[in-house]
Amino acid sequence: MFDINENELSEIELKELLEHIHHGDKEKLNEVIDNMYPIDIAIALENYEDEEILKFYELVNNELMAAIIEQADEDLQIRIINLFSYKNIVNIFSFMSKDDIADILGNLPINLRKELLKLMKTGDTKEIQVLLGYKEDSAGGIMTTEYIALKGDLTTGDALKKIKTIGPKTEVIETIFVINQSKELVGSADLRDILIASEETKLMDIIKDNIITVNPEVDQEEVSKLVSKYDLKVIAVVNRRNNILGIITVDDIIDVIVEEHTEDILHLAGVSKEESVESSLGTSIKKRLPWLFVNLATAFLASFTVGLFEDAIAQVVALAAAMPIVAGMGGNSGTQALSVVIRGIALGDIELKKGWKKVFKEIALGVINGAATGLITGLILYMKYGNPYLGVIIFVAMIGNLVIAGFFGFLIPLVLDKLGVDPALASAIFLTTATDVFGFFLFLGLAKAFLPLLL
């Protein structure tokens, strides 16, 4: 275990790197970066001026620069591409995997992308253009074309010779994909099994033929579920003829899981995944304001509901003090159910057709939790205002609102998912509307019905 102050270490590295860059001391600079990960160097470069980045590049080799660019965020990647000459960029690309190059090119203006592709090798260009043809968040968009696929009639001895030749150019060497004479994928073999088998053994005799594959159009989130479910280190991407197009590695899947998790968290708060703390004021306004207008509309709906009972509130001021409690508890309870269901949908554990009956558990939970919290709330309001009927009304209203919250919190995301709408994006708005409107209507409706007992 390391006990390191990350911020302090970052400042020391930043200062030391800058000092060596300004002095053009190649030897000392490389001594420092030899003990650093490319991602840490990329983070440090984000704070540098353009001239300092250019000086840094003059002091390091293309292979290290390729690793840094691969790990850098999108803004720094684009910044570096615009700083360096086309020739230098192509030289750096020669040390990068095709899928990473495609990801970078996909974020560039079309004219710049075309110029870089013209300077690259014809074979590389064709592969990258194929990758660029797939959606960014699809299996084809995140796959790499650098893998090892061997024919099944090869002996393990011959296979090892080919692996030694091809291996340095591939991203994964532990899993060898096996194809037949028609170039159809028929299975995979672990490098371990190839090494321990006799040299005369055919690959077909040691393969696993129940291989999991995906088509290039499959959404990256579905791919991550398969990798998680079957505990895969790599998954093959195949076309309709079962020819292997590429592979998706576990490190790419980790990136997908982080991306999808971040997207869901942001959507729950009504924020776009394209926004970050570095986004401009205009971008943040454009991404957030539309959802605030939607929330404003639902707030007016709740306000209209309260307005129906203005006379009762005017006569019993204690109702105004109790209203935020009812709304707040309903919202919190509904969010609990919402979070559990959205997580279940993300993991593929639940869907509307098979899982809707579980809503009865949420209803029962609402009754129990509502009774527990309602009892405490009722006692406190009774002690504060001296009216036992107010305590009884808040007790009943709390049970009713938490039942409503559990019901809608459970079903809303399932229905939205069934309709093809991202449940993380829209569920919170519908839930807030339901708990506020029904909660206020129930509480204030009971209060109005028993108004003489409250006066």
C-alpha positions as CSV (number, residue, x, y, z in Angstrom):
1,M,0.0,0.0,0.0
2,F,1.3,3.5,-0.9
3,D,0.7,6.5,1.3
4,I,1.1,9.3,-1.2
5,N,-0.5,12.7,-1.4
6,E,-1.5,12.7,-5.0
7,N,-1.9,16.5,-5.3
8,E,1.6,17.1,-3.8
9,L,3.1,14.4,-6.1
10,S,1.5,15.9,-9.1
11,E,2.9,19.4,-8.3
12,I,6.4,18.0,-7.8
13,E,6.2,16.1,-11.1
14,L,4.8,19.1,-13.0
15,K,7.6,21.4,-11.7
16,E,10.3,18.9,-12.4
17,L,9.1,18.2,-15.9
18,L,8.8,21.8,-16.8
19,E,12.3,22.5,-15.5
20,H,13.9,19.8,-17.7
21,I,11.7,20.9,-20.7
22,H,12.8,24.5,-20.4
23,H,16.5,23.5,-20.2
24,G,16.1,21.0,-23.0
25,D,17.7,18.4,-20.8
26,K,16.6,15.2,-22.6
27,E,18.5,12.8,-20.3
28,K,17.1,14.1,-17.1
29,L,13.6,14.5,-18.5
30,N,13.6,10.8,-19.6
31,E,14.8,9.8,-16.1
32,V,11.8,11.4,-14.6
33,I,9.2,10.1,-17.1
34,D,10.6,6.6,-16.9
35,N,9.0,6.3,-13.5
36,M,5.7,7.8,-14.6
37,Y,2.7,6.2,-16.3
38,P,1.6,7.7,-19.7
39,I,-1.7,8.8,-18.2
40,D,0.1,10.8,-15.5
41,I,2.2,12.5,-18.1
42,A,-0.9,13.3,-20.2
43,I,-2.5,14.9,-17.2
44,A,0.6,17.0,-16.6
45,L,0.7,18.1,-20.3
46,E,-2.9,19.5,-19.9
47,N,-1.4,22.3,-17.8
48,Y,1.4,23.2,-20.3
49,E,1.5,25.9,-22.9
50,D,1.6,24.9,-26.6
51,E,5.3,25.8,-26.8
52,E,6.1,23.6,-23.9
53,I,4.3,20.6,-25.4
54,L,6.2,21.1,-28.6
55,K,9.5,21.2,-26.7
56,F,8.5,18.1,-24.7
57,Y,7.9,16.2,-28.0
58,E,11.3,17.1,-29.2
59,L,12.8,15.4,-26.2
60,V,10.9,12.1,-26.2
61,N,10.4,9.4,-28.8
62,N,7.3,8.7,-30.9
63,E,6.5,5.5,-29.1
64,L,6.1,7.3,-25.7
65,M,4.2,10.1,-27.3
66,A,1.8,7.5,-28.8
67,A,1.2,6.0,-25.4
68,I,0.6,9.5,-23.9
69,I,-1.9,10.5,-26.7
70,E,-3.8,7.2,-26.3
71,Q,-4.3,7.9,-22.6
72,A,-5.0,11.7,-23.0
73,D,-8.5,13.1,-22.9
74,E,-10.2,14.2,-26.1
75,D,-9.4,17.9,-25.8
76,L,-5.7,17.3,-25.3
77,Q,-5.6,14.8,-28.2
78,I,-7.2,17.4,-30.6
79,R,-4.8,20.1,-29.3
80,I,-1.7,17.9,-29.9
81,I,-3.0,16.9,-33.4
82,N,-3.4,20.6,-34.3
83,L,0.1,21.5,-32.9
84,F,2.1,18.8,-34.6
85,S,2.9,18.5,-38.3
86,Y,0.9,15.8,-40.3
87,K,4.2,13.9,-40.8
88,N,4.9,13.8,-37.1
89,I,1.3,12.7,-36.3
90,V,1.5,9.8,-38.8
91,N,4.8,8.7,-37.3
92,I,3.2,8.7,-33.9
93,F,0.2,6.8,-35.2
94,S,2.5,4.0,-36.4
95,F,3.0,3.1,-32.7
96,M,-0.8,3.1,-31.9
97,S,-3.5,0.4,-32.3
98,K,-5.9,0.9,-35.2
99,D,-9.0,1.3,-32.9
100,D,-7.3,4.1,-30.9
101,I,-6.3,5.9,-34.1
102,A,-9.9,5.6,-35.4
103,D,-11.2,7.0,-32.1
104,I,-8.9,10.0,-32.4
105,L,-9.7,10.6,-36.1
106,G,-13.4,10.4,-35.4
107,N,-13.2,13.5,-33.2
108,L,-11.3,15.5,-35.9
109,P,-12.8,17.7,-38.6
110,I,-13.4,15.8,-41.9
111,N,-10.7,17.7,-43.9
112,L,-8.0,17.1,-41.3
113,R,-9.0,13.4,-41.0
114,K,-8.7,13.0,-44.8
115,E,-5.3,14.6,-44.9
116,L,-4.0,12.3,-42.2
117,L,-5.5,9.2,-43.9
118,K,-3.8,10.1,-47.2
119,L,-0.4,10.0,-45.5
120,M,-0.9,6.6,-43.9
121,K,-0.2,3.2,-45.3
122,T,-3.0,1.9,-47.6
123,G,-3.6,-1.2,-45.5
124,D,-3.9,0.8,-42.3
125,T,-6.1,3.4,-43.9
126,K,-8.6,0.7,-45.1
127,E,-8.8,-0.8,-41.6
128,I,-9.3,2.6,-39.9
129,Q,-12.0,3.6,-42.4
130,V,-13.9,0.4,-41.6
131,L,-13.7,1.2,-37.9
132,L,-14.8,4.8,-38.5
133,G,-17.9,3.5,-40.3
134,Y,-19.3,2.1,-37.1
135,K,-21.2,4.1,-34.4
136,E,-18.9,5.3,-31.7
137,D,-20.8,3.4,-28.9
138,S,-21.2,0.1,-30.9
139,A,-19.2,-3.1,-30.7
140,G,-17.6,-2.2,-34.1
141,G,-16.8,1.3,-32.8
142,I,-14.7,0.0,-29.8
143,M,-13.2,-3.1,-31.4
144,T,-9.6,-3.4,-32.4
145,T,-8.5,-5.3,-35.6
146,E,-5.2,-6.3,-34.0
147,Y,-5.7,-10.0,-33.0
148,I,-4.4,-13.4,-33.9
149,A,-6.6,-15.8,-35.9
150,L,-5.1,-19.1,-37.1
151,K,-6.6,-22.0,-39.1
152,G,-7.7,-25.0,-37.2
153,D,-5.7,-27.5,-39.1
154,L,-2.4,-26.0,-38.0
155,T,-0.4,-28.0,-35.4
156,T,0.5,-26.2,-32.1
157,G,4.1,-26.2,-33.2
158,D,3.4,-24.3,-36.4
159,A,0.9,-22.1,-34.5
160,L,3.6,-21.0,-32.0
161,K,5.9,-20.0,-34.8
162,K,3.1,-17.8,-36.3
163,I,2.3,-16.4,-32.8
164,K,5.9,-15.3,-32.4
165,T,5.8,-13.5,-35.7
166,I,2.3,-11.9,-35.3
167,G,2.3,-11.4,-31.5
168,P,4.3,-8.2,-31.3
169,K,1.8,-6.4,-33.6
170,T,-1.4,-7.5,-31.7
171,E,-3.2,-6.2,-28.7
172,V,-4.0,-9.6,-27.2
173,I,-1.8,-12.7,-27.3
174,E,-3.3,-14.8,-24.6
175,T,-6.4,-15.8,-26.6
176,I,-5.9,-17.3,-30.1
177,F,-9.0,-17.3,-32.4
178,V,-9.4,-20.3,-34.7
179,I,-11.0,-20.2,-38.1
180,N,-11.8,-22.9,-40.7
181,Q,-11.0,-22.9,-44.4
182,S,-13.9,-20.6,-45.1
183,K,-12.4,-18.1,-42.6
184,E,-15.4,-18.7,-40.3
185,L,-14.7,-18.4,-36.6
186,V,-15.1,-21.8,-35.0
187,G,-13.6,-21.3,-31.6
188,S,-10.7,-20.0,-29.5
189,A,-7.7,-21.5,-27.8
190,D,-5.7,-20.3,-24.8
191,L,-2.0,-19.7,-25.3
192,R,-1.5,-21.8,-22.1
193,D,-3.2,-24.8,-23.8
194,I,-1.2,-24.4,-26.9
195,L,2.1,-24.3,-25.0
196,I,1.4,-27.5,-23.0
197,A,0.1,-29.5,-25.9
198,S,2.4,-31.7,-28.0
199,E,3.7,-30.0,-31.2
200,E,1.7,-32.4,-33.4
201,T,-1.6,-31.6,-31.8
202,K,-4.0,-29.8,-34.1
203,L,-5.6,-26.5,-33.0
204,M,-9.0,-27.9,-33.7
205,D,-8.4,-30.5,-31.0
206,I,-7.9,-28.0,-28.2
207,I,-10.3,-25.2,-29.0
208,K,-13.3,-24.1,-27.1
209,D,-16.1,-24.1,-29.6
210,N,-18.8,-22.5,-27.5
211,I,-17.4,-19.1,-28.1
212,I,-19.3,-15.9,-27.3
213,T,-19.4,-13.4,-30.1
214,V,-21.2,-10.1,-31.0
215,N,-22.1,-8.3,-34.2
216,P,-20.6,-4.9,-34.9
217,E,-23.9,-3.1,-34.6
218,V,-24.5,-4.3,-31.0
219,D,-24.5,-1.5,-28.4
220,Q,-21.4,-1.3,-26.2
221,E,-23.4,-1.6,-23.0
222,E,-24.8,-5.0,-24.2
223,V,-21.2,-6.1,-24.9
224,S,-20.1,-5.1,-21.4
225,K,-23.0,-7.2,-19.9
226,L,-21.8,-10.3,-21.9
227,V,-18.2,-9.8,-20.8
228,S,-19.3,-9.4,-17.2
229,K,-21.8,-12.3,-17.3
230,Y,-19.3,-14.8,-18.8
231,D,-16.2,-13.4,-17.2
232,L,-14.4,-12.9,-20.5
233,K,-11.0,-11.3,-21.1
234,V,-11.8,-10.7,-24.8
235,I,-14.8,-11.0,-27.0
236,A,-14.8,-11.5,-30.8
237,V,-16.8,-9.3,-33.2
238,V,-18.2,-11.1,-36.2
239,N,-20.2,-10.4,-39.3
240,R,-23.3,-12.3,-40.5
241,R,-21.1,-14.9,-42.2
242,N,-19.4,-15.5,-38.8
243,N,-16.1,-14.0,-40.2
244,I,-14.1,-12.3,-37.4
245,L,-13.9,-8.6,-37.9
246,G,-12.1,-7.6,-34.7
247,I,-12.0,-8.1,-30.9
248,I,-12.9,-6.1,-27.8
249,T,-10.6,-6.4,-24.9
250,V,-11.4,-6.2,-21.2
251,D,-9.6,-2.8,-20.8
252,D,-12.0,-1.3,-23.4
253,I,-14.9,-2.9,-21.5
254,I,-13.8,-1.2,-18.3
255,D,-13.8,2.1,-20.1
256,V,-17.3,1.4,-21.4
257,I,-18.6,0.5,-17.9
258,V,-17.1,3.8,-16.5
259,E,-18.6,5.8,-19.4
260,E,-22.1,4.2,-19.1
261,H,-22.0,4.6,-15.2
262,T,-21.0,8.2,-15.5
263,E,-23.7,8.8,-18.2
264,D,-26.4,7.3,-16.0
265,I,-25.4,9.3,-12.9
266,L,-25.4,12.5,-15.0
267,H,-28.8,11.7,-16.6
268,L,-30.4,11.1,-13.2
269,A,-29.5,14.7,-12.4
270,G,-30.7,16.0,-15.8
271,V,-27.1,16.6,-17.0
272,S,-25.8,15.6,-20.4
273,K,-22.8,13.3,-20.7
274,E,-21.1,15.8,-23.0
275,E,-20.8,18.3,-20.2
276,S,-17.8,18.4,-17.8
277,V,-16.3,20.8,-15.3
278,E,-14.2,22.1,-18.1
279,S,-17.2,22.9,-20.4
280,S,-17.8,26.5,-21.4
281,L,-20.6,28.6,-19.8
282,G,-22.5,28.5,-23.1
283,T,-22.3,24.7,-23.3
284,S,-23.4,24.2,-19.7
285,I,-26.4,26.5,-20.3
286,K,-27.4,24.7,-23.5
287,K,-27.1,21.3,-21.8
288,R,-28.9,22.1,-18.5
289,L,-31.5,24.8,-19.2
290,P,-33.9,22.6,-21.3
291,W,-34.2,20.1,-18.4
292,L,-34.7,23.0,-15.9
293,F,-37.6,24.1,-18.1
294,V,-39.1,20.6,-18.0
295,N,-38.7,20.6,-14.2
296,L,-40.3,24.0,-14.0
297,A,-43.4,22.7,-15.8
298,T,-43.7,19.8,-13.3
299,A,-43.2,22.2,-10.5
300,F,-46.1,24.3,-11.7
301,L,-48.2,21.2,-11.8
302,A,-47.4,20.5,-8.2
303,S,-48.1,24.1,-7.3
304,F,-51.5,23.9,-9.1
305,T,-52.3,20.9,-6.9
306,V,-51.5,22.9,-3.7
307,G,-53.5,25.8,-5.0
308,L,-56.6,23.7,-5.0
309,F,-56.4,23.6,-1.2
310,E,-55.5,27.2,-0.5
311,D,-58.5,27.7,1.8
312,A,-57.6,24.8,4.0
313,I,-53.9,25.9,4.2
314,A,-55.0,29.4,5.1
315,Q,-57.1,28.1,8.0
316,V,-54.5,25.6,9.3
317,V,-51.0,27.0,8.9
318,A,-49.5,23.8,10.3
319,L,-50.4,22.2,6.9
320,A,-47.8,24.4,5.2
321,A,-45.1,23.3,7.6
322,A,-45.9,19.6,7.0
323,M,-46.1,19.7,3.2
324,P,-42.3,19.7,2.6
325,I,-42.0,16.6,4.8
326,V,-44.6,14.7,2.8
327,A,-43.0,15.7,-0.6
328,G,-39.4,15.2,0.6
329,M,-40.0,11.7,2.0
330,G,-41.9,10.6,-1.1
331,G,-39.2,11.9,-3.3
332,N,-36.5,10.1,-1.3
333,S,-38.4,6.8,-1.2
334,G,-39.1,6.9,-4.9
335,T,-35.5,7.7,-5.7
336,Q,-34.4,4.6,-3.7
337,A,-36.7,2.3,-5.8
338,L,-35.7,4.2,-9.0
339,S,-32.0,3.6,-8.3
340,V,-32.4,-0.1,-7.6
341,V,-34.4,-0.7,-10.8
342,I,-32.2,1.4,-13.1
343,R,-29.2,-0.5,-11.8
344,G,-31.1,-3.8,-12.4
345,I,-31.9,-2.7,-16.0
346,A,-28.3,-1.8,-16.6
347,L,-27.2,-5.2,-15.4
348,G,-29.9,-7.0,-17.4
349,D,-31.4,-8.4,-14.2
350,I,-34.9,-7.1,-14.7
351,E,-37.4,-6.1,-17.5
352,L,-41.1,-5.1,-17.6
353,K,-42.5,-8.4,-19.0
354,K,-41.0,-10.6,-16.2
355,G,-40.3,-8.2,-13.4
356,W,-43.5,-6.1,-13.0
357,K,-44.9,-8.3,-10.3
358,K,-42.1,-7.3,-8.0
359,V,-43.8,-3.9,-7.7
360,F,-45.9,-5.5,-4.9
361,K,-42.8,-5.7,-2.8
362,E,-42.3,-2.0,-3.3
363,I,-45.9,-1.4,-2.3
364,A,-45.4,-3.4,0.9
365,L,-42.2,-1.6,1.5
366,G,-44.0,1.7,1.1
367,V,-46.6,0.7,3.7
368,I,-44.0,-0.4,6.3
369,N,-41.6,2.5,5.7
370,G,-44.5,5.0,5.5
371,A,-45.9,3.7,8.8
372,A,-42.6,3.9,10.6
373,T,-41.7,7.4,9.4
374,G,-45.3,8.6,9.5
375,L,-45.6,7.5,13.2
376,I,-42.6,9.6,14.1
377,T,-43.7,12.6,12.1
378,G,-47.2,12.4,13.5
379,L,-46.0,12.3,17.1
380,I,-43.7,15.3,16.5
381,L,-46.4,17.4,14.9
382,Y,-48.8,16.4,17.7
383,M,-46.3,17.6,20.3
384,K,-45.7,20.8,18.4
385,Y,-49.3,21.8,17.5
386,G,-51.2,19.8,20.1
387,N,-53.7,18.4,17.6
388,P,-53.8,14.5,17.5
389,Y,-55.8,14.6,14.2
390,L,-53.0,16.4,12.4
391,G,-50.7,13.6,13.5
392,V,-53.1,10.9,12.2
393,I,-53.5,12.7,8.9
394,I,-49.8,13.0,8.3
395,F,-49.4,9.3,9.3
396,V,-51.9,8.2,6.7
397,A,-50.6,10.6,4.1
398,M,-47.0,9.4,4.6
399,I,-48.0,5.7,4.1
400,G,-50.0,6.7,1.0
401,N,-47.2,8.8,-0.5
402,L,-44.5,6.2,0.1
403,V,-46.7,3.5,-1.5
404,I,-47.1,5.9,-4.5
405,A,-43.4,6.6,-4.6
406,G,-42.5,2.9,-4.5
407,F,-45.0,2.1,-7.2
408,F,-43.9,4.8,-9.7
409,G,-40.2,4.5,-8.7
410,F,-40.3,0.8,-9.7
411,L,-42.5,0.9,-12.8
412,I,-41.5,4.2,-14.5
413,P,-38.0,3.1,-15.5
414,L,-39.3,-0.3,-16.7
415,V,-41.9,1.3,-18.9
416,L,-39.4,3.8,-20.3
417,D,-37.0,1.0,-21.0
418,K,-39.7,-1.0,-22.8
419,L,-40.5,2.1,-24.9
420,G,-36.8,2.5,-25.9
421,V,-36.2,5.6,-23.8
422,D,-33.2,5.8,-21.5
423,P,-34.7,5.3,-18.0
424,A,-31.8,7.1,-16.4
425,L,-32.6,10.2,-18.5
426,A,-36.3,10.7,-17.9
427,S,-37.3,8.7,-14.9
428,A,-36.5,11.3,-12.2
429,I,-38.8,13.9,-13.8
430,F,-41.8,11.7,-14.0
431,L,-41.1,10.4,-10.5
432,T,-40.8,13.8,-9.0
433,T,-44.1,14.9,-10.6
434,A,-45.9,11.8,-9.4
435,T,-44.7,12.0,-5.7
436,D,-45.3,15.8,-5.5
437,V,-48.7,15.9,-7.1
438,F,-50.2,12.7,-5.6
439,G,-48.5,13.4,-2.2
440,F,-49.8,16.9,-1.9
441,F,-53.3,15.8,-3.2
442,L,-53.5,13.0,-0.7
443,F,-52.2,15.0,2.3
444,L,-54.2,18.2,1.6
445,G,-57.2,16.2,0.5
446,L,-57.3,14.4,3.9
447,A,-56.8,17.7,5.7
448,K,-59.7,19.3,3.9
449,A,-62.0,16.4,4.5
450,F,-61.3,16.5,8.2
451,L,-60.8,20.3,8.4
452,P,-63.3,20.8,11.3
453,L,-61.1,18.4,13.5
454,L,-58.0,20.5,12.7
455,L,-59.5,23.9,13.7
